[in-house]
Amino acid sequence: MASRSDLSFWVFFTLLVIAHFILHVALGLRETAPDLLTVALLLGVRRTRSSVAAAIGLLLGLLQDSLSLSAFGADAVVLTLLGYAGARSRDLFEGDSLLFVAAFLFIGKWLHDFGYWLLARDPSASGFVSLFLVDVPIAALYAAVAGVVALLLYRASTGER
């Protein structure tokens, strides 16, 4: 049976996913809003087995891809792999400090954008250097800060460490 803290975390996870779609779709903020879907995935997979994490990544990727006209399936593949790798990272890295979570979210978001770029890029487009040395680190930092703030709010409301 799931404990109360597990239930409250998955409610928090669901709220992050809903907030992502409200910001990106309902309010139309798109790139100006943080990528809360990747943040939710990365925070959630640290609490699950790798097979469940991959399934969560696939589900979230399909939800995100349902809004894509040009690269359907790219987010599903990337988030599935990211979910699996994030869950497996528990074997290598143990920690729950805010610095670790921020670094984990930053690297995870950077890997998400790189994987998506590999699968969905326009072959005639250029700008790899400016994209991955300027734009993607800023987006990753934005997502990491948003994720840490959300996690702090979750911890404050539930009393979890």
MIDOSE-1310 file (N, C-alpha, C; in nm, 2 decimals, decimal comma, always signed):
residues 161
masr	+0,08/-0,12/+0,00/+0,00/+0,00/+0,00/+0,09/+0,12/+0,00; +0,05/+0,22/-0,08/+0,13/+0,34/-0,09/+0,11/+0,43/+0,04; +0,23/+0,49/+0,08/+0,22/+0,57/+0,20/+0,17/+0,71/+0,16; +0,14/+0,78/+0,26/+0,08/+0,92/+0,24/+0,18/+1,01/+0,17
sdls	+0,31/+1,00/+0,20/+0,41/+1,08/+0,13/+0,42/+1,04/-0,01; +0,41/+0,91/-0,04/+0,41/+0,87/-0,19/+0,29/+0,93/-0,26; +0,18/+0,93/-0,20/+0,06/+0,98/-0,26/+0,07/+1,13/-0,28; +0,12/+1,20/-0,18/+0,14/+1,35/-0,19/+0,24/+1,38/-0,30
fwvf	+0,34/+1,30/-0,31/+0,44/+1,33/-0,42/+0,38/+1,31/-0,56; +0,30/+1,21/-0,58/+0,25/+1,18/-0,71/+0,14/+1,29/-0,74; +0,07/+1,34/-0,64/-0,02/+1,45/-0,66/+0,07/+1,57/-0,71; +0,18/+1,60/-0,64/+0,27/+1,71/-0,68/+0,32/+1,69/-0,83
ftll	+0,35/+1,56/-0,86/+0,40/+1,53/-1,00/+0,29/+1,56/-1,10; +0,17/+1,52/-1,07/+0,05/+1,55/-1,16/+0,03/+1,70/-1,17; +0,04/+1,77/-1,06/+0,03/+1,92/-1,07/+0,13/+1,98/-1,16; +0,26/+1,93/-1,15/+0,36/+1,98/-1,24/+0,33/+1,96/-1,39
viah	+0,28/+1,84/-1,42/+0,24/+1,81/-1,56/+0,13/+1,90/-1,60; +0,03/+1,92/-1,52/-0,09/+2,01/-1,55/-0,04/+2,15/-1,57; +0,05/+2,20/-1,48/+0,10/+2,33/-1,49/+0,18/+2,35/-1,62; +0,25/+2,25/-1,66/+0,33/+2,26/-1,78/+0,24/+2,29/-1,90
filh	+0,13/+2,21/-1,91/+0,04/+2,23/-2,02/-0,04/+2,36/-2,01; -0,07/+2,40/-1,89/-0,14/+2,53/-1,88/-0,05/+2,64/-1,92; +0,07/+2,64/-1,88/+0,16/+2,74/-1,92/+0,20/+2,74/-2,07; +0,22/+2,62/-2,13/+0,26/+2,61/-2,26/+0,15/+2,62/-2,36
valg	+0,03/+2,56/-2,33/-0,08/+2,56/-2,43/-0,19/+2,66/-2,39; -0,24/+2,65/-2,27/-0,36/+2,73/-2,24/-0,32/+2,88/-2,24; -0,20/+2,91/-2,18/-0,16/+3,05/-2,18/-0,08/+3,09/-2,30; -0,03/+2,99/-2,37/+0,04/+3,02/-2,49/+0,18/+3,07/-2,47
lret	+0,24/+3,04/-2,36/+0,38/+3,10/-2,33/+0,49/+3,02/-2,40; +0,47/+2,90/-2,44/+0,56/+2,82/-2,51/+0,70/+2,82/-2,46; +0,80/+2,88/-2,53/+0,94/+2,88/-2,49/+0,97/+2,97/-2,37; +0,88/+3,06/-2,34/+0,91/+3,15/-2,23/+0,87/+3,09/-2,09
apdl	+0,80/+2,97/-2,10/+0,77/+2,90/-1,97/+0,87/+2,79/-1,95; +0,90/+2,76/-1,83/+0,99/+2,65/-1,80/+0,94/+2,51/-1,84; +1,02/+2,42/-1,88/+0,98/+2,29/-1,92/+0,95/+2,20/-1,79; +0,83/+2,22/-1,74/+0,79/+2,15/-1,62/+0,77/+2,00/-1,65
ltva	+0,75/+1,96/-1,77/+0,73/+1,82/-1,80/+0,86/+1,74/-1,78; +0,97/+1,79/-1,83/+1,10/+1,73/-1,80/+1,13/+1,73/-1,65; +1,10/+1,84/-1,59/+1,13/+1,85/-1,44/+1,04/+1,75/-1,37; +0,92/+1,74/-1,40/+0,83/+1,64/-1,34/+0,89/+1,50/-1,36
lllg	+0,92/+1,47/-1,48/+0,98/+1,34/-1,51/+1,11/+1,31/-1,43; +1,20/+1,40/-1,43/+1,32/+1,38/-1,36/+1,31/+1,37/-1,21; +1,21/+1,45/-1,15/+1,19/+1,43/-1,01/+1,11/+1,30/-0,98; +1,03/+1,26/-1,07/+0,95/+1,14/-1,04/+1,03/+1,01/-1,06
vrrt	+1,12/+1,01/-1,16/+1,19/+0,88/-1,18/+1,29/+0,85/-1,07; +1,33/+0,94/-0,99/+1,42/+0,91/-0,88/+1,35/+0,83/-0,77; +1,21/+0,81/-0,78/+1,14/+0,74/-0,68/+1,08/+0,61/-0,74; +1,12/+0,57/-0,86/+1,06/+0,45/-0,92/+1,17/+0,36/-0,98
rssv	+1,13/+0,24/-1,02/+1,22/+0,15/-1,09/+1,24/+0,20/-1,23; +1,34/+0,15/-1,29/+1,37/+0,19/-1,43/+1,26/+0,16/-1,53; +1,20/+0,05/-1,52/+1,09/+0,01/-1,61/+0,97/+0,10/-1,60; +0,94/+0,14/-1,47/+0,83/+0,23/-1,45/+0,86/+0,37/-1,50
aaai	+0,99/+0,41/-1,47/+1,04/+0,54/-1,52/+1,03/+0,55/-1,67; +1,07/+0,45/-1,74/+1,06/+0,45/-1,89/+0,92/+0,46/-1,93; +0,83/+0,39/-1,87/+0,68/+0,40/-1,90/+0,63/+0,54/-1,87; +0,67/+0,60/-1,76/+0,63/+0,74/-1,73/+0,68/+0,83/-1,84
glll	+0,81/+0,81/-1,88/+0,87/+0,90/-1,98/+0,79/+0,88/-2,12; +0,76/+0,76/-2,15/+0,68/+0,74/-2,27/+0,55/+0,80/-2,27; +0,48/+0,79/-2,16/+0,35/+0,85/-2,15/+0,36/+1,01/-2,16; +0,45/+1,06/-2,08/+0,47/+1,21/-2,09/+0,51/+1,26/-2,23
gllq	+0,60/+1,18/-2,29/+0,64/+1,21/-2,43/+0,53/+1,20/-2,53; +0,44/+1,11/-2,52/+0,33/+1,10/-2,61/+0,23/+1,22/-2,58; +0,22/+1,26/-2,46/+0,13/+1,37/-2,43/+0,19/+1,50/-2,49; +0,32/+1,52/-2,48/+0,39/+1,63/-2,54/+0,39/+1,62/-2,69
dsls	+0,41/+1,51/-2,75/+0,41/+1,49/-2,89/+0,27/+1,50/-2,95; +0,17/+1,49/-2,87/+0,03/+1,51/-2,93/+0,01/+1,66/-2,98; +0,10/+1,74/-2,93/+0,09/+1,88/-2,97/+0,19/+1,92/-3,08; +0,27/+1,82/-3,13/+0,37/+1,84/-3,23/+0,32/+1,80/-3,36
lsaf	+0,34/+1,88/-3,46/+0,30/+1,85/-3,60/+0,42/+1,80/-3,68; +0,54/+1,84/-3,65/+0,65/+1,81/-3,73/+0,74/+1,70/-3,68; +0,74/+1,67/-3,55/+0,84/+1,58/-3,50/+0,77/+1,48/-3,40; +0,66/+1,42/-3,45/+0,58/+1,33/-3,36/+0,67/+1,21/-3,33
gada	+0,68/+1,18/-3,20/+0,75/+1,06/-3,16/+0,89/+1,10/-3,10; +0,94/+1,22/-3,13/+1,07/+1,25/-3,09/+1,08/+1,27/-2,93; +0,98/+1,34/-2,88/+0,97/+1,36/-2,74/+0,95/+1,23/-2,66; +0,87/+1,14/-2,72/+0,84/+1,01/-2,66/+0,96/+0,93/-2,65
vvlt	+1,04/+0,93/-2,75/+1,17/+0,85/-2,75/+1,27/+0,92/-2,64; +1,28/+1,05/-2,65/+1,38/+1,12/-2,56/+1,34/+1,10/-2,42; +1,21/+1,13/-2,39/+1,17/+1,12/-2,25/+1,17/+0,98/-2,20; +1,14/+0,88/-2,28/+1,15/+0,74/-2,24/+1,30/+0,71/-2,20
llgy	+1,39/+0,74/-2,28/+1,53/+0,72/-2,25/+1,58/+0,80/-2,13; +1,53/+0,92/-2,12/+1,57/+1,01/-2,01/+1,51/+0,95/-1,88; +1,39/+0,90/-1,88/+1,33/+0,84/-1,77/+1,41/+0,72/-1,72; +1,44/+0,64/-1,82/+1,52/+0,52/-1,78/+1,65/+0,55/-1,72
agar	+1,73/+0,64/-1,79/+1,86/+0,68/-1,74/+1,85/+0,75/-1,61; +1,75/+0,84/-1,59/+1,73/+0,90/-1,46/+1,71/+0,81/-1,35; +1,63/+0,71/-1,37/+1,61/+0,61/-1,27/+1,73/+0,52/-1,24; +1,81/+0,49/-1,34/+1,93/+0,42/-1,32/+2,04/+0,50/-1,25
srdl	+2,03/+0,63/-1,26/+2,13/+0,72/-1,20/+2,13/+0,70/-1,05; +2,02/+0,65/-0,99/+2,02/+0,63/-0,85/+2,12/+0,53/-0,80; +2,16/+0,44/-0,90/+2,27/+0,34/-0,86/+2,40/+0,41/-0,86; +2,42/+0,52/-0,93/+2,55/+0,59/-0,93/+2,55/+0,71/-0,83
fegd	+2,44/+0,78/-0,82/+2,44/+0,90/-0,74/+2,33/+0,90/-0,63; +2,37/+0,91/-0,51/+2,28/+0,91/-0,40/+2,28/+1,05/-0,35; +2,16/+1,11/-0,34/+2,15/+1,24/-0,28/+2,02/+1,30/-0,30; +1,99/+1,40/-0,21/+1,86/+1,47/-0,22/+1,88/+1,61/-0,18
sllf	+2,01/+1,66/-0,18/+2,03/+1,80/-0,15/+1,98/+1,89/-0,26; +1,95/+2,01/-0,23/+1,90/+2,10/-0,34/+2,01/+2,12/-0,45; +2,13/+2,13/-0,41/+2,24/+2,14/-0,51/+2,24/+2,02/-0,60; +2,23/+1,90/-0,55/+2,23/+1,78/-0,63/+2,11/+1,78/-0,72
vaaf	+1,99/+1,82/-0,67/+1,87/+1,82/-0,75/+1,88/+1,92/-0,86; +1,93/+2,04/-0,83/+1,95/+2,14/-0,93/+2,04/+2,10/-1,04; +2,15/+2,03/-1,01/+2,25/+1,98/-1,11/+2,18/+1,87/-1,19; +2,11/+1,78/-1,12/+2,04/+1,67/-1,19/+1,94/+1,72/-1,29
lfig	+1,86/+1,83/-1,25/+1,76/+1,89/-1,34/+1,83/+1,96/-1,46; +1,94/+2,03/-1,43/+2,01/+2,10/-1,53/+2,06/+2,00/-1,64; +2,13/+1,90/-1,59/+2,19/+1,80/-1,69/+2,08/+1,73/-1,76; +1,97/+1,69/-1,69/+1,86/+1,62/-1,75/+1,79/+1,70/-1,86
kwlh	+1,77/+1,83/-1,83/+1,71/+1,92/-1,93/+1,80/+1,94/-2,05; +1,93/+1,95/-2,03/+2,03/+1,97/-2,14/+2,03/+1,84/-2,22; +2,03/+1,73/-2,16/+2,02/+1,60/-2,24/+1,89/+1,59/-2,31; +1,78/+1,63/-2,25/+1,65/+1,63/-2,33/+1,66/+1,71/-2,45
dfgy	+1,71/+1,83/-2,44/+1,71/+1,92/-2,56/+1,81/+1,87/-2,66; +1,92/+1,81/-2,62/+2,02/+1,75/-2,71/+1,96/+1,63/-2,79; +1,89/+1,54/-2,71/+1,83/+1,43/-2,77/+1,72/+1,47/-2,87; +1,64/+1,56/-2,83/+1,53/+1,61/-2,92/+1,59/+1,67/-3,04
wlla	+1,70/+1,75/-3,03/+1,76/+1,81/-3,14/+1,82/+1,70/-3,24; +1,87/+1,60/-3,19/+1,92/+1,49/-3,27/+1,81/+1,42/-3,35; +1,69/+1,40/-3,29/+1,58/+1,33/-3,36/+1,50/+1,42/-3,44; +1,48/+1,55/-3,41/+1,38/+1,63/-3,47/+1,44/+1,75/-3,55
rdps	+1,57/+1,76/-3,56/+1,63/+1,88/-3,62/+1,60/+1,89/-3,77; +1,61/+2,01/-3,82/+1,60/+2,04/-3,96/+1,75/+2,02/-4,01; +1,77/+1,93/-4,10/+1,91/+1,91/-4,15/+1,97/+2,03/-4,21; +1,89/+2,12/-4,26/+1,95/+2,24/-4,33/+1,98/+2,35/-4,22
asgf	+1,93/+2,33/-4,10/+1,95/+2,44/-4,00/+2,09/+2,43/-3,95; +2,14/+2,55/-3,91/+2,27/+2,56/-3,85/+2,26/+2,62/-3,72; +2,37/+2,65/-3,65/+2,37/+2,71/-3,52/+2,38/+2,62/-3,41; +2,45/+2,50/-3,42/+2,46/+2,41/-3,32/+2,54/+2,47/-3,20
vslf	+2,64/+2,55/-3,23/+2,72/+2,61/-3,12/+2,64/+2,71/-3,04; +2,57/+2,80/-3,11/+2,50/+2,90/-3,04/+2,38/+2,84/-2,96; +2,32/+2,73/-3,02/+2,21/+2,67/-2,96/+2,25/+2,60/-2,83; +2,36/+2,52/-2,83/+2,40/+2,44/-2,72/+2,49/+2,50/-2,62
lvdv	+2,55/+2,62/-2,66/+2,63/+2,69/-2,56/+2,56/+2,81/-2,51; +2,45/+2,85/-2,56/+2,38/+2,97/-2,51/+2,23/+2,94/-2,48; +2,15/+2,90/-2,58/+2,01/+2,88/-2,56/+1,98/+2,76/-2,47; +2,03/+2,65/-2,49/+2,00/+2,53/-2,41/+2,05/+2,54/-2,27
piaa	+2,17/+2,59/-2,24/+2,20/+2,61/-2,10/+2,11/+2,71/-2,02; +2,07/+2,81/-2,09/+1,97/+2,91/-2,03/+1,84/+2,84/-2,00; +1,79/+2,76/-2,10/+1,66/+2,69/-2,08/+1,68/+2,58/-1,97; +1,80/+2,52/-1,96/+1,82/+2,42/-1,86/+1,83/+2,48/-1,72
lyaa	+1,89/+2,59/-1,71/+1,90/+2,67/-1,59/+1,76/+2,71/-1,54; +1,69/+2,76/-1,63/+1,55/+2,80/-1,60/+1,46/+2,69/-1,55; +1,47/+2,57/-1,62/+1,40/+2,46/-1,57/+1,45/+2,41/-1,43; +1,58/+2,41/-1,41/+1,64/+2,37/-1,29/+1,59/+2,46/-1,17
vagv	+1,59/+2,59/-1,19/+1,55/+2,68/-1,09/+1,40/+2,66/-1,06; +1,32/+2,65/-1,17/+1,18/+2,62/-1,15/+1,15/+2,49/-1,08; +1,23/+2,39/-1,11/+1,21/+2,26/-1,04/+1,25/+2,27/-0,89; +1,36/+2,34/-0,86/+1,40/+2,35/-0,72/+1,30/+2,43/-0,64
vall	+1,25/+2,54/-0,70/+1,15/+2,62/-0,63/+1,02/+2,53/-0,61; +0,98/+2,46/-0,71/+0,86/+2,37/-0,69/+0,89/+2,27/-0,59; +1,01/+2,21/-0,58/+1,04/+2,11/-0,48/+1,04/+2,17/-0,34; +1,10/+2,29/-0,33/+1,09/+2,36/-0,20/+0,95/+2,39/-0,15
lyra	+0,86/+2,43/-0,25/+0,72/+2,45/-0,21/+0,66/+2,31/-0,17; +0,69/+2,21/-0,24/+0,64/+2,07/-0,20/+0,69/+2,03/-0,07; +0,82/+2,05/-0,04/+0,87/+2,01/+0,09/+0,82/+2,09/+0,20; +0,80/+2,22/+0,18/+0,74/+2,31/+0,28/+0,60/+2,27/+0,31
stge	+0,52/+2,23/+0,21/+0,38/+2,20/+0,23/+0,36/+2,06/+0,29; +0,45/+1,97/+0,27/+0,44/+1,83/+0,32/+0,52/+1,80/+0,44; +0,62/+1,89/+0,46/+0,72/+1,86/+0,57/+0,82/+1,76/+0,54; +0,83/+1,71/+0,42/+0,93/+1,62/+0,38/+1,06/+1,68/+0,37
r	+1,17/+1,60/+0,38/+1,30/+1,65/+0,37/+1,35/+1,64/+0,23
